[in-house]
Amino acid sequence: MRNLFLSCLLFLPATLKANYIFIPMDNVQTNHLKAYGIAYWILRTETEVDWLLNYRGGSFMCKYHPAIQNECMVRGVKFEIISDAQANTLLAELASPALNADVMKLEKYPRIAVYSPKTAKPWDDAVTLALTYAEIPYDLIYDDEVMSGALVKYDWLHLHHEDFTGQYGKFYASYSHAPWYIRQQQEAEETARRLGFYKVSLLKLAVAKKIKEFVAGGGFMFAMCSATDSFDIALAADGVDICERMYDGDPADPQAQEKLNYDNTLAFTGFRLVRDPYQYEFSNIDNQPGERGLRMDNDYFTLFEFSAKWDPIPTMLTQNHTKIIKGFFGQTTGFKKNLIKSDVVIMAENREIKEAKYIHGVLGKGFWTFYGGHDPEDYQHTVGEEHTDLNQHPNSPGYRLILNNVLFPAARKKKQKT
């Protein structure tokens, strides 16, 4: 009993002096993905979080509170308790002009929406899977909500791997007789008619334009896989029929390619449509498997390093505990660099094949990010395949890029350096 009493006395002063909780995000972290959930949870308690850019993998720090310590322990997230003096020393170090690091203060948790069919499962999409695993709450919204103006309620929007061109993912050749495909087409056509559109492609274009307005007005949009290039293709094809008969009941405009307007797009320019309705590809934006010439064992992409003090936005979006990340396929795997607009920031690429994997841009008052591929921990995900269990990948650097984007809007009130 005496030894226990002495232990308590020894522990008490240390606790009283421990004014900060430090969450490392380098290779010592036990669960990187849930650490983002901790940061989001802290923000929901109206407590600010310091994001230490380019320091130990983009670590987090906040004022000490027993509830935060307990939450880290419950979720299996590694943390350290440091004194006020240690925290001040660290902040002074990061402020040094000699060090490529900085502190981004996260102030308010972002309200998150995922644009996805209500029938989709969380494991159908890497982002919803990551949000669920990290215990970050989100709302599912789809065409009805977007067209009714619901986007104003949210700060951050993810586009589930959607086809905004109205061609149902160009799955016709392989799955036109599959029950799920038939059901998906019926549901999409019923929704289009209910909302006043006689074609699904026209509804999807209207949705894409609403989302573009959301971004321009100050929203944050993140897309992966086919939602990236199909979004831009739909915008470029405004007023042009690019869908063949099996998709919308009439033939596509034979002059569709010449009528594309690249001024409407966010990221891509000069691309050419894949007109064959039986080919599983929208355009030449995407690097197809035969073009890439890579295998699972040699497919990697590299994150660029940005100036934390002068380029805080791409710096936030590229925080990681490694700069080299294994590649992964999707319907849209990567983007040809020569088809990317000059004002777009390329944040990660496969230099060997000149393929951009992770890109970012500004539109009006808002921001967007495109990430090629379907699932960072499933090299070649196929329809109906078992979902990824993130309990087996708690330190996934590919998934970390997704969650960087989730926290990014929390810094929006901080005056950005220009």
C-alpha positions, 0 to 999 in steps of 0.5 A: 500500500505504501509503494502504491501511495508513493507511486501516486505521489510521483505520478501526480506532479508529472500529470499536473505539469503535462500541459500538452498531448503530442500525437506522433505521425512518423513510423512510431505511430501505432495507428495513423488512420485512427489518429486522424479520427482523434484530431477530428474528435478533439475539434468537435470538443471545440479544442484547437489542434496544432498540425505540425507540418513536415515534423515527424510525419505531420504530427498533432498537438493540443492542450492536455485533457484527461478525456483526450488521453483516454480517447487515444488509449481507447482507440489505440493511438500512440501519444506522448504527454509533454510539458508547456515548456517542451511544447513552446520549445517545439513551436519555436523550433518549427518557426525557424526560417531554417526549417521546412516546417510550420504549424497549421492551427486547426480550429473547427471540425468540417461538416462532411458529406459523401456523394453516394447512392444510399444503397452503397456499402461503406466498403464500396469506396475507400473514403467511406471505408477510411471515415468509418474506420477513423470514426469520423462522422459523415452524411450520405447525400445523392442526386436529390439532396444536391439538386435541392441545395443541401450542399450549403450545409457542408464544408467537405464533399467526397465524390464516391466513384461515380460516373458523371457522364451518364454511361453507368461506368461503361460496364455495359460490355461486361455487366449489362445482364447483371442484376445489380447493373440493371437495378442501377440503371433503373434507379438512375432513370427513375431519379432523373425523371423524378427530378425533371430530366429525360436523360440520366446524363443530363441529371449528372451534368446538372449535379456536376455543375451544382458541385462545381458551384459548391467548390467555387463558393468556398467548398472542399471537394475530394474525388477518387477513381472514375469520379475524377475524370468523368466529372471533368468530361461531363463538364466539358460535354455540356450541351453535347451528347456523348452517350450511345444508344444503350445508355440513353436511347439515342446515338451520340453526337458524331461531332462530340469530340470537336464540341468539347469545351475544356474551359469548363473543366477543373483539371484536364484539357485537350483529352480525347473521348473513348467513343467505343461504348464497349470499351471500359474507359472514358477518355485518354486522361487515364493511363490504362494497364497496357500503357503503364507497363508496371506490375504490382511489385514495381508500381510506386508513386512519389509524394512531392515535398512542399514549403510548409511556410509558403505552400501550406495547402499542398503541404497539408495534403501530402503529410505522411510518414513515407514519400514513396507509396505503392500504387493501386489500380482503379477504373481511373488509375492515374492521369497523363501529365500532358493533359493536366492544366498548367495551374493544377498542382501535381502533388504525387507522380510516378516519374518513370511513366510520367503519370500524376497520381494526386493533384490539387487545384483552386476554384473561386473560393474553394479547393478540389483534390483528385486521387487516382485509383480505387483502394490504396490497399487493394492493388486491383480491386474488382467488382464483387471482391471482398472489401479491405479490412483496415484493421490490417492496414492501420498505418497505410500511407495511401489512406493517409492522403485521403484523411489529410483532405478530411482535416484540410478544411479545419484550417480554413479560418487561418490566413493563408500565406501567398 
